Amino acid sequence: MIKKCLICLCVFVLCLQITPVHGEELKLAPNASASLLMEASSRQVLYSNHEKEKLFPASTTKIMTMILLFEAIEKGSLKWDEELTCSAYAASMGGSQIYLEEGEKMSVADLFKAISIASANDACVMIGERIAGTNDNFVKMMNEKAKELKLVNTHFVNPTGLHDDNHYTCALDLGTMAAYLIEMGGERLLQTTSLYDSYIREDTAHKFWLVNTNKLLKSYQGADGLKTGYTKEAGYCIVSTAKRNGLRLIAIVLKESDPKVRNQEVSQLLDYGFSLYENITLFQKNDIIEKVNIDNARVSQVEIIAKVDIQYVQDKNDTTKVTYQMNYTNLVPPLKKGEVVGHLLLMRGDINIGSFDVTVKTDVEGLSFVEKVVNQLKVLL
Protein backbone atom coordinates (compact mmCIF):
# COMPACT_ATOMS: atom_id res chain seq x y z
CA MET A 1 0.00 0.00 0.00
CA ILE A 2 2.82 2.40 0.92
CA LYS A 3 4.63 1.51 -2.31
CA LYS A 4 1.52 2.34 -4.38
CA CYS A 5 1.16 5.68 -2.60
CA LEU A 6 4.81 6.54 -3.31
CA ILE A 7 4.35 5.72 -7.00
CA CYS A 8 1.23 7.91 -7.21
CA LEU A 9 3.05 10.75 -5.45
CA CYS A 10 5.98 10.54 -7.89
CA VAL A 11 3.64 10.61 -10.89
CA PHE A 12 1.80 13.64 -9.43
CA VAL A 13 5.06 15.55 -8.88
CA LEU A 14 6.22 14.71 -12.41
CA CYS A 15 2.95 16.02 -13.87
CA LEU A 16 3.41 19.27 -12.00
CA GLN A 17 6.87 19.64 -13.48
CA ILE A 18 5.80 19.18 -17.13
CA THR A 19 2.53 21.10 -17.01
CA PRO A 20 2.94 24.33 -19.05
CA VAL A 21 2.51 27.63 -17.29
CA HIS A 22 -0.61 29.36 -18.60
CA GLY A 23 -1.05 33.10 -18.69
CA GLU A 24 2.63 33.79 -19.36
CA GLU A 25 2.91 37.31 -20.75
CA LEU A 26 3.47 37.46 -24.49
CA LYS A 27 6.57 39.48 -25.32
CA LEU A 28 6.95 40.60 -28.91
CA ALA A 29 9.50 43.13 -30.19
CA PRO A 30 11.48 42.86 -26.93
CA ASN A 31 14.14 45.38 -27.91
CA ALA A 32 11.72 48.21 -28.70
CA SER A 33 10.91 50.80 -26.05
CA ALA A 34 7.29 50.63 -27.22
CA SER A 35 5.34 48.54 -29.72
CA LEU A 36 1.82 48.21 -31.07
CA LEU A 37 -0.16 46.03 -33.46
CA MET A 38 -3.49 47.40 -34.68
CA GLU A 39 -6.13 46.41 -37.23
CA ALA A 40 -6.50 49.45 -39.46
CA SER A 41 -10.24 49.76 -40.18
CA SER A 42 -11.54 49.10 -36.66
CA ARG A 43 -8.40 50.43 -34.89
CA GLN A 44 -8.62 47.38 -32.64
CA VAL A 45 -5.37 46.88 -30.74
CA LEU A 46 -4.19 43.28 -31.11
CA TYR A 47 -0.94 43.64 -29.16
CA SER A 48 0.80 46.44 -27.30
CA ASN A 49 3.70 47.12 -24.97
CA HIS A 50 4.33 50.50 -23.34
CA GLU A 51 1.96 51.87 -25.99
CA LYS A 52 1.17 55.06 -24.02
CA GLU A 53 4.76 55.93 -23.14
CA LYS A 54 5.82 59.33 -24.49
CA LEU A 55 8.73 58.94 -26.89
CA PHE A 56 10.40 60.97 -29.61
CA PRO A 57 8.87 60.09 -33.00
CA ALA A 58 11.56 61.32 -35.43
CA SER A 59 10.22 61.28 -39.01
CA THR A 60 7.11 59.26 -38.15
CA THR A 61 5.91 62.79 -37.32
CA LYS A 62 5.33 63.17 -41.05
CA ILE A 63 2.24 60.97 -40.75
CA MET A 64 0.46 63.99 -39.26
CA THR A 65 1.96 66.27 -41.91
CA MET A 66 0.52 63.99 -44.60
CA ILE A 67 -2.86 63.89 -42.83
CA LEU A 68 -3.15 67.66 -43.13
CA LEU A 69 -2.00 67.51 -46.76
CA PHE A 70 -4.74 65.01 -47.67
CA GLU A 71 -7.35 67.00 -45.76
CA ALA A 72 -6.40 70.13 -47.72
CA ILE A 73 -6.71 68.15 -50.96
CA GLU A 74 -10.13 66.83 -49.90
CA LYS A 75 -11.36 70.33 -49.02
CA GLY A 76 -10.19 71.65 -52.38
CA SER A 77 -7.83 74.23 -50.88
CA LEU A 78 -4.84 72.41 -52.38
CA LYS A 79 -4.43 70.57 -55.68
CA TRP A 80 -1.96 67.89 -56.70
CA ASP A 81 -0.80 69.75 -59.80
CA GLU A 82 -0.37 73.10 -58.02
CA GLU A 83 3.21 74.38 -58.11
CA LEU A 84 4.59 75.80 -54.87
CA THR A 85 7.57 78.10 -54.43
CA CYS A 86 10.24 77.23 -51.88
CA SER A 87 10.87 79.79 -49.15
CA ALA A 88 14.24 80.56 -47.60
CA TYR A 89 13.11 78.85 -44.40
CA ALA A 90 12.06 75.64 -46.18
CA ALA A 91 15.36 75.58 -48.07
CA SER A 92 17.29 75.85 -44.79
CA MET A 93 16.02 72.56 -43.37
CA GLY A 94 18.65 70.02 -42.35
CA GLY A 95 18.39 66.27 -42.07
CA SER A 96 16.83 64.20 -44.85
CA GLN A 97 15.94 66.48 -47.76
CA ILE A 98 15.69 66.90 -51.52
CA TYR A 99 17.86 70.03 -51.45
CA LEU A 100 15.20 72.52 -52.47
CA GLU A 101 16.55 75.96 -53.26
CA GLU A 102 14.89 79.24 -52.37
CA GLY A 103 12.56 80.21 -55.21
CA GLU A 104 12.47 76.69 -56.69
CA LYS A 105 9.05 75.52 -57.86
CA MET A 106 7.70 72.02 -57.37
CA SER A 107 4.26 70.41 -57.66
CA VAL A 108 2.33 69.23 -54.62
CA ALA A 109 2.38 65.70 -56.08
CA ASP A 110 6.19 65.65 -56.24
CA LEU A 111 6.52 67.21 -52.78
CA PHE A 112 4.24 64.51 -51.38
CA LYS A 113 6.34 61.85 -53.10
CA ALA A 114 9.47 63.38 -51.58
CA ILE A 115 7.90 63.33 -48.10
CA SER A 116 6.45 59.82 -48.20
CA ILE A 117 9.39 58.10 -49.91
CA ALA A 118 12.51 60.11 -49.01
CA SER A 119 11.25 61.75 -45.80
CA ALA A 120 12.20 65.20 -47.11
CA ASN A 121 12.14 67.82 -44.35
CA ASP A 122 12.31 70.75 -46.77
CA ALA A 123 9.28 69.43 -48.66
CA CYS A 124 7.33 69.15 -45.37
CA VAL A 125 7.94 72.80 -44.51
CA MET A 126 7.06 73.88 -48.04
CA ILE A 127 3.71 72.04 -47.86
CA GLY A 128 3.00 73.34 -44.35
CA GLU A 129 3.66 76.95 -45.31
CA ARG A 130 1.28 76.63 -48.26
CA ILE A 131 -1.52 75.08 -46.19
CA ALA A 132 -1.29 77.31 -43.10
CA GLY A 133 0.59 80.40 -44.26
CA THR A 134 3.53 79.89 -41.92
CA ASN A 135 5.36 76.95 -40.42
CA ASP A 136 4.23 77.97 -36.91
CA ASN A 137 0.59 78.06 -37.99
CA PHE A 138 0.96 74.63 -39.55
CA VAL A 139 2.34 73.23 -36.28
CA LYS A 140 -0.72 74.68 -34.52
CA MET A 141 -2.90 72.82 -37.01
CA MET A 142 -1.00 69.62 -36.26
CA ASN A 143 -1.67 69.95 -32.53
CA GLU A 144 -5.31 70.87 -33.12
CA LYS A 145 -5.72 67.76 -35.25
CA ALA A 146 -4.06 65.71 -32.52
CA LYS A 147 -6.69 66.94 -30.06
CA GLU A 148 -9.46 66.20 -32.55
CA LEU A 149 -8.17 62.63 -32.88
CA LYS A 150 -7.96 62.40 -29.06
CA LEU A 151 -4.20 61.87 -29.05
CA VAL A 152 -3.53 62.57 -25.38
CA ASN A 153 0.20 61.77 -25.38
CA THR A 154 1.22 63.78 -28.43
CA HIS A 155 2.67 67.26 -28.92
CA PHE A 156 4.29 68.64 -32.06
CA VAL A 157 6.89 71.38 -32.40
CA ASN A 158 7.62 70.96 -36.12
CA PRO A 159 6.28 69.08 -39.18
CA THR A 160 9.49 67.12 -39.77
CA GLY A 161 10.38 65.22 -36.60
CA LEU A 162 13.73 66.96 -36.13
CA HIS A 163 14.50 66.58 -32.45
CA ASP A 164 13.01 68.83 -29.79
CA ASP A 165 12.53 67.79 -26.16
CA ASN A 166 8.92 69.00 -26.32
CA HIS A 167 8.12 67.06 -29.50
CA TYR A 168 6.74 63.63 -28.61
CA THR A 169 4.05 61.03 -29.17
CA CYS A 170 3.37 57.38 -28.25
CA ALA A 171 2.82 54.13 -30.13
CA LEU A 172 -0.94 54.17 -29.54
CA ASP A 173 -1.30 57.72 -30.86
CA LEU A 174 0.85 56.88 -33.88
CA GLY A 175 -1.39 53.90 -34.59
CA THR A 176 -4.46 56.13 -34.51
CA MET A 177 -2.77 58.65 -36.82
CA ALA A 178 -1.71 55.92 -39.23
CA ALA A 179 -5.19 54.40 -39.38
CA TYR A 180 -6.70 57.83 -40.01
CA LEU A 181 -4.15 58.63 -42.74
CA ILE A 182 -4.82 55.31 -44.51
CA GLU A 183 -8.55 56.04 -44.35
CA MET A 184 -8.00 59.58 -45.68
CA GLY A 185 -5.37 58.81 -48.30
CA GLY A 186 -6.65 55.51 -49.63
CA GLU A 187 -5.10 54.22 -52.83
CA ARG A 188 -3.35 57.51 -53.65
CA LEU A 189 -1.43 57.28 -50.39
CA LEU A 190 -0.53 53.60 -50.57
CA GLN A 191 0.41 53.66 -54.24
CA THR A 192 3.12 56.15 -53.26
CA THR A 193 4.23 54.80 -49.87
CA SER A 194 4.63 51.35 -51.46
CA LEU A 195 7.22 52.65 -53.94
CA TYR A 196 10.74 51.54 -53.11
CA ASP A 197 12.16 54.28 -55.28
CA SER A 198 11.09 57.01 -57.68
CA TYR A 199 12.27 60.28 -59.21
CA ILE A 200 11.52 63.99 -59.05
CA ARG A 201 12.80 66.84 -61.27
CA GLU A 202 12.70 64.27 -64.08
CA ASP A 203 12.57 66.84 -66.90
CA THR A 204 15.50 68.86 -65.60
CA ALA A 205 19.26 68.56 -65.46
CA HIS A 206 18.92 67.85 -61.73
CA LYS A 207 16.96 64.57 -61.79
CA PHE A 208 16.73 63.36 -58.18
CA TRP A 209 16.49 59.74 -57.07
CA LEU A 210 14.17 59.06 -54.12
CA VAL A 211 14.93 55.87 -52.17
CA ASN A 212 12.62 54.52 -49.49
CA THR A 213 14.11 53.66 -46.10
CA ASN A 214 11.26 51.20 -45.47
CA LYS A 215 13.04 47.98 -46.43
CA LEU A 216 9.96 45.89 -45.61
CA LEU A 217 8.57 46.95 -49.00
CA LYS A 218 10.97 44.42 -50.56
CA SER A 219 11.20 41.84 -47.80
CA TYR A 220 7.67 41.51 -46.35
CA GLN A 221 4.72 40.18 -48.35
CA GLY A 222 1.87 42.68 -48.45
CA ALA A 223 3.84 45.62 -47.01
CA ASP A 224 2.90 48.93 -48.66
CA GLY A 225 3.85 51.66 -46.16
CA LEU A 226 4.06 53.68 -44.09
CA LYS A 227 6.87 55.73 -42.45
CA THR A 228 10.27 55.19 -40.88
CA GLY A 229 12.17 57.54 -38.60
CA TYR A 230 15.52 58.02 -36.94
CA THR A 231 17.27 60.55 -34.74
CA LYS A 232 19.89 59.91 -32.10
CA GLU A 233 17.33 60.64 -29.38
CA ALA A 234 14.42 58.73 -30.96
CA GLY A 235 16.39 55.71 -32.11
CA TYR A 236 15.14 53.69 -35.08
CA CYS A 237 11.35 53.83 -35.47
CA ILE A 238 8.83 52.52 -37.96
CA VAL A 239 5.10 52.68 -38.52
CA SER A 240 4.49 49.82 -40.94
CA THR A 241 1.35 48.61 -42.66
CA ALA A 242 0.67 45.46 -44.65
CA LYS A 243 -2.39 43.77 -46.09
CA ARG A 244 -3.07 40.07 -46.60
CA ASN A 245 -6.37 38.33 -47.41
CA GLY A 246 -8.35 41.50 -46.77
CA LEU A 247 -6.78 42.11 -43.36
CA ARG A 248 -4.79 45.34 -43.02
CA LEU A 249 -2.50 45.62 -40.01
CA ILE A 250 -0.50 48.52 -38.63
CA ALA A 251 2.65 47.56 -36.70
CA ILE A 252 4.82 50.01 -34.78
CA VAL A 253 8.12 49.78 -32.97
CA LEU A 254 9.80 52.80 -31.37
CA LYS A 255 13.32 53.45 -30.17
CA GLU A 256 15.11 50.44 -31.57
CA SER A 257 18.91 50.46 -31.42
CA ASP A 258 19.51 49.11 -34.90
CA PRO A 259 17.62 49.31 -38.25
CA LYS A 260 17.90 45.55 -38.85
CA VAL A 261 16.44 44.79 -35.42
CA ARG A 262 13.70 47.35 -36.11
CA ASN A 263 12.74 45.55 -39.32
CA GLN A 264 12.93 42.10 -37.72
CA GLU A 265 10.76 43.04 -34.76
CA VAL A 266 8.10 44.92 -36.70
CA SER A 267 7.94 41.89 -39.04
CA GLN A 268 7.46 39.71 -35.96
CA LEU A 269 4.46 41.82 -34.95
CA LEU A 270 2.94 41.52 -38.42
CA ASP A 271 3.57 37.75 -38.51
CA TYR A 272 1.81 37.40 -35.16
CA GLY A 273 -1.21 39.32 -36.41
CA PHE A 274 -1.59 37.53 -39.72
CA SER A 275 -1.15 34.09 -38.13
CA LEU A 276 -3.77 34.57 -35.41
CA TYR A 277 -6.38 36.93 -36.84
CA GLU A 278 -8.63 37.13 -39.87
CA ASN A 279 -10.88 39.79 -41.32
CA ILE A 280 -14.60 38.96 -41.48
CA THR A 281 -16.93 40.99 -43.72
CA LEU A 282 -20.50 40.98 -42.44
CA PHE A 283 -21.88 43.41 -45.03
CA GLN A 284 -20.19 45.13 -47.94
CA LYS A 285 -20.81 48.81 -48.70
CA ASN A 286 -24.34 49.30 -50.14
CA ASP A 287 -25.49 45.80 -49.09
CA ILE A 288 -29.10 45.72 -47.85
CA ILE A 289 -29.15 45.03 -44.11
CA GLU A 290 -32.90 45.06 -43.47
CA LYS A 291 -36.20 46.71 -44.39
CA VAL A 292 -37.98 48.98 -41.92
CA ASN A 293 -41.37 50.66 -41.77
CA ILE A 294 -41.30 54.47 -41.65
CA ASP A 295 -44.24 56.64 -40.66
CA ASN A 296 -45.34 59.53 -42.87
CA ALA A 297 -43.32 58.36 -45.87
CA ARG A 298 -44.52 57.84 -49.46
CA VAL A 299 -43.32 54.23 -49.31
CA SER A 300 -44.35 51.74 -46.67
CA GLN A 301 -40.93 50.14 -46.30
CA VAL A 302 -37.42 51.48 -46.67
CA GLU A 303 -34.28 49.45 -47.37
CA ILE A 304 -31.41 50.14 -44.97
CA ILE A 305 -27.92 49.68 -46.44
CA ALA A 306 -24.35 49.69 -45.17
CA LYS A 307 -22.68 53.06 -45.69
CA VAL A 308 -19.24 51.41 -45.49
CA ASP A 309 -17.91 47.86 -45.45
CA ILE A 310 -18.93 46.34 -42.12
CA GLN A 311 -16.00 44.23 -40.98
CA TYR A 312 -14.46 42.93 -37.82
CA VAL A 313 -11.29 41.16 -36.75
CA GLN A 314 -11.70 37.63 -35.47
CA ASP A 315 -9.22 35.56 -33.51
CA LYS A 316 -9.05 32.34 -35.52
CA ASN A 317 -9.28 30.33 -32.28
CA ASP A 318 -12.18 32.30 -30.79
CA THR A 319 -15.55 30.59 -31.27
CA THR A 320 -17.59 33.35 -29.61
CA LYS A 321 -20.46 34.28 -31.93
CA VAL A 322 -20.57 37.85 -33.24
CA THR A 323 -24.03 39.38 -33.60
CA TYR A 324 -25.33 42.83 -34.47
CA GLN A 325 -27.94 45.29 -33.26
CA MET A 326 -29.52 48.20 -35.13
CA ASN A 327 -29.71 51.60 -33.46
CA TYR A 328 -31.70 54.14 -35.51
CA THR A 329 -31.26 57.82 -34.76
CA ASN A 330 -33.16 59.44 -37.63
CA LEU A 331 -36.01 57.78 -39.52
CA VAL A 332 -38.13 60.88 -40.06
CA PRO A 333 -38.67 61.71 -43.76
CA PRO A 334 -37.51 63.34 -45.93
CA LEU A 335 -34.30 61.31 -46.03
CA LYS A 336 -31.46 61.41 -48.54
CA LYS A 337 -29.38 58.44 -49.69
CA GLY A 338 -26.03 58.72 -47.92
CA GLU A 339 -27.53 60.49 -44.91
CA VAL A 340 -26.71 58.66 -41.68
CA VAL A 341 -29.94 57.29 -40.21
CA GLY A 342 -28.44 55.10 -37.52
CA HIS A 343 -25.71 52.64 -36.63
CA LEU A 344 -25.10 48.93 -36.74
CA LEU A 345 -23.50 47.78 -33.51
CA LEU A 346 -21.33 44.66 -33.63
CA MET A 347 -21.45 42.59 -30.46
CA ARG A 348 -19.15 39.79 -29.33
CA GLY A 349 -21.16 38.45 -26.44
CA ASP A 350 -22.01 41.53 -24.36
CA ILE A 351 -19.06 43.56 -25.68
CA ASN A 352 -19.52 46.18 -28.39
CA ILE A 353 -16.66 45.68 -30.87
CA GLY A 354 -17.67 48.21 -33.52
CA SER A 355 -20.18 50.80 -34.68
CA PHE A 356 -20.90 51.44 -38.37
CA ASP A 357 -23.01 54.08 -40.09
CA VAL A 358 -26.07 52.98 -42.07
CA THR A 359 -28.19 54.89 -44.58
CA VAL A 360 -31.24 54.46 -46.85
CA LYS A 361 -30.89 52.84 -50.27
CA THR A 362 -32.89 55.58 -52.02
CA ASP A 363 -34.22 59.03 -51.16
CA VAL A 364 -37.35 58.86 -49.02
CA GLU A 365 -39.98 61.55 -49.51
CA GLY A 366 -42.31 62.55 -46.71
CA LEU A 367 -46.07 62.96 -46.92
CA SER A 368 -47.56 66.40 -47.31
CA PHE A 369 -49.70 67.86 -44.53
CA VAL A 370 -52.89 67.04 -46.46
CA GLU A 371 -51.78 63.46 -47.04
CA LYS A 372 -51.04 63.07 -43.33
CA VAL A 373 -54.53 64.34 -42.45
CA VAL A 374 -56.15 61.97 -44.96
CA ASN A 375 -54.23 59.03 -43.49
CA GLN A 376 -55.33 59.97 -39.98
CA LEU A 377 -58.95 60.15 -41.11
CA LYS A 378 -58.68 56.70 -42.67
CA VAL A 379 -57.46 55.34 -39.35
CA LEU A 380 -60.31 57.00 -37.46
CA LEU A 381 -62.94 55.80 -39.92
GIVENQUI-V270873 format. One record per run of one state. SS is the DSSP state (helix for helix, strand for strand, loop for the rest). FROM is the first residue (numbers start at 1). TO is the last residue. If there is no record, write none. Layout:
SS,FROM,TO ; SS,FROM,TO
This chain:
loop,1,1 ; helix,2,18 ; loop,19,33 ; strand,34,39 ; loop,40,44 ; strand,45,49 ; loop,50,54 ; strand,55,55 ; loop,56,57 ; helix,58,75 ; loop,76,82 ; strand,83,85 ; loop,86,87 ; helix,88,91 ; loop,92,104 ; strand,105,107 ; helix,108,118 ; loop,119,120 ; helix,121,132 ; loop,133,134 ; helix,135,148 ; loop,149,154 ; strand,155,155 ; loop,156,167 ; strand,168,169 ; loop,170,170 ; helix,171,193 ; loop,194,196 ; strand,197,200 ; loop,201,207 ; strand,208,211 ; loop,212,215 ; helix,216,219 ; loop,220,222 ; strand,223,231 ; loop,232,234 ; strand,235,244 ; loop,245,246 ; strand,247,256 ; loop,257,258 ; helix,259,276 ; strand,277,283 ; loop,284,287 ; strand,288,293 ; loop,294,296 ; strand,297,297 ; loop,298,300 ; strand,301,306 ; loop,307,309 ; strand,310,315 ; loop,316,321 ; strand,322,328 ; loop,329,334 ; strand,335,335 ; loop,336,341 ; strand,342,348 ; loop,349,350 ; strand,351,360 ; loop,361,363 ; strand,364,364 ; loop,365,365 ; strand,366,366 ; loop,367,368 ; helix,369,380 ; loop,381,381
